[in-house]
Amino acid sequence: MTRAETPWGTGLTVAGFVAAVVGVAIVVLSLGLIRIHPLLAVGLNLVAVGGLAPTVWGWRRLPVWRWFVLGSGVGVAVGWVTVLALALS
């Protein structure tokens, strides 16, 4: 039995799109919550990411969903760094 070739081009494109959507969503929602109270933004981010992480982590071995996992992880990391940079400036 032969193993299928990994579709790197398509997969990384999907991962990039997912990272952009997730990153923008985190930045926009977090900046709105920071205006109310900074601890509210931190708390809701931790609850949301902490609640979704086990489900998303389980998808990492599925052929198509692994690209969504990669994009989600990158998007969350970039979103948090961006929010922190904007909040401290």
C-alpha positions as a Markdown table, in Angstrom:
| # | Residue | x | y | z |
|---|---|---|---|---|
| 1 | Met | 0.0 | 0.0 | 0.0 |
| 2 | Thr | 1.4 | 3.4 | -0.9 |
| 3 | Arg | 1.1 | 6.4 | 1.2 |
| 4 | Ala | -0.5 | 9.6 | -0.3 |
| 5 | Glu | 1.8 | 12.6 | -0.9 |
| 6 | Thr | 1.3 | 15.4 | 1.5 |
| 7 | Pro | -0.3 | 18.4 | -0.2 |
| 8 | Trp | 2.0 | 21.1 | 1.2 |
| 9 | Gly | 0.9 | 23.9 | -1.1 |
| 10 | Thr | -2.8 | 23.5 | -0.5 |
| 11 | Gly | -2.3 | 22.7 | 3.2 |
| 12 | Leu | -0.1 | 25.7 | 4.0 |
| 13 | Thr | -2.6 | 28.0 | 2.1 |
| 14 | Val | -5.4 | 26.7 | 4.2 |
| 15 | Ala | -3.3 | 27.1 | 7.4 |
| 16 | Gly | -2.4 | 30.6 | 6.4 |
| 17 | Phe | -6.0 | 31.6 | 5.8 |
| 18 | Val | -7.1 | 30.0 | 9.1 |
| 19 | Ala | -4.3 | 31.8 | 10.9 |
| 20 | Ala | -5.3 | 35.1 | 9.5 |
| 21 | Val | -9.0 | 34.7 | 10.4 |
| 22 | Val | -8.2 | 33.5 | 13.9 |
| 23 | Gly | -5.6 | 36.1 | 14.5 |
| 24 | Val | -7.8 | 39.0 | 13.4 |
| 25 | Ala | -10.7 | 37.6 | 15.4 |
| 26 | Ile | -8.6 | 37.5 | 18.6 |
| 27 | Val | -7.2 | 41.0 | 18.1 |
| 28 | Val | -10.6 | 42.6 | 17.4 |
| 29 | Leu | -12.4 | 40.9 | 20.2 |
| 30 | Ser | -9.6 | 41.3 | 22.7 |
| 31 | Leu | -9.2 | 45.0 | 22.0 |
| 32 | Gly | -12.9 | 45.5 | 22.5 |
| 33 | Leu | -12.8 | 43.7 | 25.8 |
| 34 | Ile | -9.7 | 45.6 | 26.9 |
| 35 | Arg | -11.7 | 48.8 | 26.7 |
| 36 | Ile | -14.1 | 47.3 | 29.3 |
| 37 | His | -11.5 | 45.7 | 31.5 |
| 38 | Pro | -8.1 | 44.2 | 30.7 |
| 39 | Leu | -8.6 | 41.2 | 33.1 |
| 40 | Leu | -11.9 | 40.4 | 31.2 |
| 41 | Ala | -10.0 | 40.1 | 28.0 |
| 42 | Val | -7.3 | 37.9 | 29.5 |
| 43 | Gly | -9.9 | 35.7 | 31.2 |
| 44 | Leu | -12.1 | 35.2 | 28.2 |
| 45 | Asn | -9.1 | 34.4 | 26.0 |
| 46 | Leu | -7.9 | 31.8 | 28.4 |
| 47 | Val | -11.3 | 30.2 | 28.7 |
| 48 | Ala | -12.0 | 30.2 | 25.0 |
| 49 | Val | -8.6 | 28.8 | 24.0 |
| 50 | Gly | -8.4 | 26.5 | 26.9 |
| 51 | Gly | -11.8 | 25.1 | 26.1 |
| 52 | Leu | -11.2 | 24.6 | 22.4 |
| 53 | Ala | -7.6 | 23.3 | 22.7 |
| 54 | Pro | -8.4 | 19.7 | 23.6 |
| 55 | Thr | -10.8 | 19.3 | 20.7 |
| 56 | Val | -8.5 | 21.0 | 18.2 |
| 57 | Trp | -5.5 | 19.0 | 19.4 |
| 58 | Gly | -7.4 | 15.8 | 18.7 |
| 59 | Trp | -7.7 | 16.9 | 15.0 |
| 60 | Arg | -4.0 | 17.1 | 14.5 |
| 61 | Arg | -3.7 | 13.5 | 13.0 |
| 62 | Leu | -6.6 | 13.8 | 10.6 |
| 63 | Pro | -5.4 | 14.4 | 7.0 |
| 64 | Val | -7.3 | 17.6 | 6.3 |
| 65 | Trp | -8.0 | 19.0 | 9.7 |
| 66 | Arg | -4.3 | 19.1 | 10.7 |
| 67 | Trp | -3.9 | 22.2 | 8.5 |
| 68 | Phe | -6.7 | 23.9 | 10.5 |
| 69 | Val | -4.9 | 23.0 | 13.7 |
| 70 | Leu | -1.6 | 24.5 | 12.4 |
| 71 | Gly | -3.5 | 27.7 | 11.4 |
| 72 | Ser | -5.3 | 28.0 | 14.6 |
| 73 | Gly | -2.2 | 27.6 | 16.7 |
| 74 | Val | -0.3 | 30.2 | 14.7 |
| 75 | Gly | -3.3 | 32.6 | 14.6 |
| 76 | Val | -3.8 | 32.4 | 18.4 |
| 77 | Ala | 0.0 | 33.0 | 19.0 |
| 78 | Val | 0.2 | 35.9 | 16.6 |
| 79 | Gly | -3.1 | 37.4 | 17.8 |
| 80 | Trp | -1.9 | 37.3 | 21.4 |
| 81 | Val | 1.4 | 38.9 | 20.6 |
| 82 | Thr | -0.3 | 41.6 | 18.6 |
| 83 | Val | -2.8 | 42.3 | 21.3 |
| 84 | Leu | 0.0 | 42.5 | 23.9 |
| 85 | Ala | 2.0 | 44.9 | 21.7 |
| 86 | Leu | -1.0 | 47.1 | 21.0 |
| 87 | Ala | -2.1 | 47.2 | 24.7 |
| 88 | Leu | 1.4 | 48.1 | 25.8 |
| 89 | Ser | 1.9 | 50.9 | 23.2 |
